[in-house]
Amino acid sequence: MNWVNFRARLKKVFRSAWTPFAAIPIALLLGGGVLLLAGYNPITAYEAMWQGAFKDKTAFTEVLIKATPLMFIGAGLAVAFKCSIWNIGAEGQFYAGAVMATVVGIYLGDLPRFILMPLVLIVGVIGGALWGMIPAYLKNRFGASEVVTTIMLNYVAIYITGYLVTGPMIETKGMFPQTPKISAAAWLPRFFPPTRLHIGFIIAVLLAIILYIVIFKTSIGYTIRAVGINPIAARYAGINVRKNILLAMAISGGAAGLAGSVEVAAISYRLYQLISPGFGFDGIAVSLLVNNNPLGVIFSGFLFGALRSGAEVMMMTAKVPSVLVYFIQGLVILSVVAFGAYRATTKEIEE
């Protein structure tokens, strides 16, 4: 490789790398200005945020715990986005996986641990995949926009969950909108006592690596990306476009469903009415931040996990109202999306 080609490649890498990571400090700077206008010291607030994420091993492992569902969802969404399918329904697919895992964990709780524990995860994948395939089918069959159908299915999944935890599956005491605990045989083991860090984190990292290999190193990934680049050209090349759309949404939904089942089997041990604080929507930013690269999701998921964990401490110690905390988190997500759109636009202009 000569020097000119090396410089051109280096320049291309730099252009693709600086935009997403520039989004974070800019968003925090804007958030600091808002805190200042509201009468709070941004330095004190951000110091509390840093302490909340990295003060000690307990704080650090909490970051990893919060990053785990984001890694699952972000890696799955990267597959759908590479196929140019805008899956905005990871939240609903997360709920679908959580519901399926809870049903198995409660009603098949007498099964041996070596069967029940993997079964809970498997049915979570199946639930999320099936929920993700519904909008794919509607797109293939009727040309329905996946943006609209996935958003609508989010509400359907959330309302079904609300019905179950306040009706047929409510715990015996019936005091709170939640189910009984799943069988202890279905609980995922923890590996860094006395913290809550569980093997779901390892599974999330492995899934991100596997999906990276599938998308960039296999023929299946090649056809998915080909459909994403130009479905008409892909069809003329003999690629089954509808099949790949269905497959991409199944993988994407299955990953979100796995996140839901891991959340039930490792953290909550039961199903709540609002078990997700918005993991499905944050996962979109997690994927876009690294240009829909499943491997990069490991790092962006960690970043968003740190933001979530640190924001909670900022709220408690710096006495920053929750509205401002959520506003700053929203600024980060909007900034990431805006920079991702800018990068995509500039790439199209260059090409």
GUDRENTOR-542761 format. One record per residue (C-alpha): residue in three letters; x, y, z. Coordinates in steps of 0.05 Angstrom, whole numbers, padded with zeros to 5 digits, always signed. Each point is the difference from the previous one (the first is absolute). Example, Ala and Ser with C-alpha at 12.3 -4.5 7.8 and 13.67 -1.06 7.14 Angstrom:
BEGIN
ALA+00246-00090+00156SER+00027+00069-00013
//
This chain:
BEGIN
MET+00000+00000+00000ASN+00030+00067-00021TRP-00001+00062+00043VAL-00056+00034-00039ASN-00047-00060+00010PHE+00019-00005+00073ARG-00016+00074+00012ALA-00067-00007-00037ARG-00020-00061+00042LEU+00023+00034+00064LYS-00041+00062-00018LYS-00061-00043-00014VAL+00007-00036+00067PHE+00007+00066+00037ARG-00061+00029-00033SER-00042-00060+00018ALA+00026-00001+00072TRP+00000+00072+00024THR-00074+00016-00012PRO-00033-00049+00048PHE+00048+00011+00057ALA-00004+00075-00008ALA-00074-00005+00015ILE+00010-00018+00073PRO+00042+00059+00025ILE-00042+00049-00040ALA-00064-00027+00031LEU+00031+00003+00070LEU+00024+00071-00013LEU-00071+00021-00021GLY-00027-00036+00061GLY+00049+00037+00044GLY-00027+00066-00027VAL-00071-00022+00017LEU+00021-00019+00070LEU+00033+00067+00009LEU-00062+00037-00023ALA-00042-00041+00048GLY+00044+00020+00058TYR+00042-00063+00008ASN+00076-00007-00002PRO+00015-00042-00062ILE+00070-00018+00026THR-00029-00028+00065ALA-00055-00036-00039TYR+00047-00032-00050GLU+00049-00018+00056ALA-00057-00037+00034MET-00016-00034-00066TRP+00072-00023-00007GLN+00002-00026+00072GLY-00064-00037-00011ALA+00029-00038-00058PHE+00073-00011+00020LYS+00007+00012+00075ASP+00014-00073+00018LYS-00009-00071-00025THR-00073-00001+00021ALA-00015+00063-00040PHE+00039-00026-00059THR-00037-00067-00001GLU-00066+00037+00003VAL+00021+00035-00064LEU+00012-00068-00032ILE-00068-00024+00025LYS-00035+00059-00031ALA+00041-00007-00064THR-00019-00074-00009PRO-00071+00009-00028LEU+00025+00058-00043MET+00053-00045-00030PHE-00051-00054-00016ILE-00048+00049-00032GLY+00052+00043-00035ALA+00034-00060-00032GLY-00067-00026-00025LEU-00022+00067-00026ALA+00066+00006-00038VAL-00021-00060-00041ALA-00068+00030-00018PHE+00031+00068-00015LYS+00052-00032-00046CYS-00059-00028-00038SER-00030+00070-00003ILE-00058-00022+00044TRP-00016+00052+00053ASN-00018-00043+00058ILE-00028+00049+00051GLY-00034-00058+00037ALA+00056-00027+00042GLU-00037+00023+00062GLY-00060-00043-00017GLN+00046-00058-00019PHE+00035+00007+00067TYR-00068-00006+00035ALA-00019-00060-00042GLY+00063-00036+00021ALA-00010+00019+00073VAL-00072-00025-00001MET+00020-00067-00031ALA+00057-00009+00049THR-00045+00014+00059VAL-00053-00048-00023VAL+00050-00057-00006GLY+00036+00020+00064ILE-00064-00003+00040TYR-00041-00055-00031LEU+00057-00048-00017GLY+00038+00015+00064ASP+00005-00073+00020LEU+00047-00016-00058PRO+00073-00014+00018ARG+00046+00061+00000PHE+00042-00024-00059ILE-00064-00002-00042LEU-00039+00059+00028MET+00054+00053-00001PRO+00018-00006-00075LEU-00074-00011-00017VAL-00018+00067+00031LEU+00051+00034-00044ILE-00021-00039-00063VAL-00074+00017+00007GLY+00020+00072+00010VAL+00036-00001-00066ILE-00060-00034-00034GLY-00049+00051+00029GLY+00041+00060-00022ALA+00013-00031-00069LEU-00073-00014-00013TRP-00019+00070+00023GLY+00052+00028-00047MET-00023-00042-00059ILE-00071+00028+00002PRO+00019+00069-00029ALA+00048-00035-00048TYR-00058-00042-00026LEU-00045+00061-00005LYS+00054+00036-00040ASN+00010-00059-00047ARG-00074-00015-00009PHE-00032+00069-00001GLY+00058+00049-00005ALA-00016+00027+00069SER+00053+00047+00030GLU+00040-00037+00053VAL+00009+00066+00038VAL-00075+00005+00011THR-00013-00073+00014THR+00058-00009+00048ILE-00020+00061+00040MET-00072-00024+00004LEU+00023-00069+00022ASN+00040+00032+00057TYR-00065+00024+00030VAL-00034-00067-00012ALA+00056-00037+00037ILE+00000+00049+00058TYR-00076-00003+00008ILE+00000-00076-00003THR+00053+00000+00055GLY-00042+00048+00041TYR-00060-00045-00007LEU+00039-00063+00021VAL+00032+00031+00062THR-00066+00030+00024GLY-00043-00060-00019PRO+00015-00073-00017MET+00072+00000+00024ILE-00003+00048+00059GLU+00035-00024+00063THR-00044-00034+00052LYS-00001+00060+00048GLY-00021+00045-00058MET+00027+00063+00031PHE+00045+00021-00057PRO-00004-00006-00076GLN+00050-00056-00005THR+00004-00076-00007PRO+00027-00049+00052LYS+00074-00014-00004ILE+00023-00050-00051SER+00030-00065+00025ALA+00070+00008+00031ALA+00023-00055-00049ALA-00009+00050-00056TRP+00043+00055+00031LEU+00064+00017-00037PRO+00063-00008+00044ARG+00041+00059+00023PHE+00076-00004-00006PHE+00029+00060+00036PRO-00027-00001+00071PRO-00022+00040+00038THR-00022+00039-00061ARG-00061-00015-00044LEU+00041-00012-00063HIS-00027-00062-00035ILE+00017-00044-00059GLY-00050+00038-00043PHE+00055+00051-00011ILE+00046-00053-00028ILE-00056-00026-00045ALA-00012+00071-00026VAL+00073+00008-00018LEU+00001-00068-00035LEU-00064+00017-00038ALA+00030+00065-00025ILE+00062-00037-00025ILE-00042-00054-00033LEU-00045+00050-00035TYR+00061+00038-00024ILE+00028-00064-00031VAL-00068-00017-00031ILE-00010+00069-00031PHE+00070+00013-00026LYS+00031-00069-00009THR-00055-00046-00027SER-00043-00005-00062ILE-00062+00011+00042GLY+00026+00067+00023TYR+00021+00018-00070THR-00071-00011-00027ILE-00030+00040+00059ARG+00047+00058-00014ALA-00013-00005-00075VAL-00075+00007+00012GLY+00014+00059+00044ILE+00043+00035-00052ASN-00047-00010-00059PRO-00058-00049+00004ILE-00016+00007-00074ALA+00071-00018-00021ALA+00001-00056+00051ARG-00064-00029-00029TYR+00030+00002-00071ALA+00061-00035+00028GLY-00043-00058+00023ILE-00004+00018+00073ASN-00067-00013+00034VAL-00014+00069+00028ARG-00062-00019+00040LYS+00035-00059+00033ASN+00058+00044+00022ILE-00046+00054+00028LEU-00035-00054+00040LEU+00066-00029+00023ALA+00029+00067+00020MET-00061+00017+00042ALA+00000-00069+00031ILE+00073+00008+00022SER-00013+00071+00024GLY-00063-00019+00038GLY+00032-00063+00028ALA+00058+00040+00029ALA-00049+00049+00033GLY-00041-00059+00026LEU+00063-00030+00029ALA+00013+00066+00036GLY-00069-00005+00030SER+00009-00072+00023VAL+00069+00016+00030GLU-00030+00059+00037VAL-00052-00045+00031ALA+00047-00058+00014ALA+00058+00041+00029ILE-00027+00065+00029SER-00075+00005+00014TYR-00017-00075+00007ARG-00072+00020-00017LEU-00039+00039-00051TYR-00020+00072+00015GLN-00049+00045-00036LEU+00057+00046-00024ILE+00060-00046+00004SER+00038+00040-00053PRO+00021+00072+00014GLY+00006+00011-00075PHE+00055-00050-00018GLY-00030-00010-00070PHE+00004+00073-00018ASP+00069+00011+00030GLY+00023-00060-00040ILE-00013+00039-00064ALA+00051+00053+00021VAL+00048-00055+00024SER+00000-00030-00070LEU+00002+00066-00038LEU+00059+00025+00042VAL+00045-00054-00030ASN-00029+00002-00071ASN-00040-00064+00012ASN+00061-00042+00015PRO-00019-00057+00048LEU+00071-00003+00027GLY+00001+00074+00014VAL-00065-00008+00039ILE+00041-00029+00058PHE+00033+00068+00010SER-00060+00044-00015GLY-00043-00043+00045PHE+00050+00010+00056LEU-00001+00075-00012PHE-00075+00004+00006GLY+00001-00046+00060ALA+00048+00049+00033LEU-00046+00058-00017ARG-00060-00036+00030SER+00037-00021+00063GLY+00033+00068+00010ALA-00064+00037-00012GLU-00034-00036+00058VAL+00055+00021+00048MET-00001+00071-00027MET-00073+00003+00016MET+00011-00024+00072THR+00064+00035+00021ALA-00001+00064-00042LYS-00075+00008+00011VAL-00011+00011-00074PRO-00075-00011-00016SER-00016-00062-00040VAL-00029+00043-00055LEU+00068+00032-00013VAL+00035-00068+00004TYR-00046-00029-00052PHE+00009+00063-00041ILE+00075-00009-00001GLN-00007-00074-00019GLY-00047+00021-00055LEU+00050+00051-00025VAL+00053-00055-00005ILE-00047-00045-00040LEU-00023+00057-00046SER+00072+00022-00010VAL+00020-00071-00019VAL-00057-00006-00050ALA+00014+00068-00029PHE+00074-00015-00010GLY-00018-00068-00030ALA-00046+00034-00050TYR+00054+00052-00016ARG+00051-00056-00012ALA-00048-00037-00046THR-00015+00064-00039THR+00073+00018-00009LYS+00016-00071-00021GLU-00054+00002-00054ILE+00027+00067-00025GLU+00071-00027-00003GLU-00022-00061-00038
//
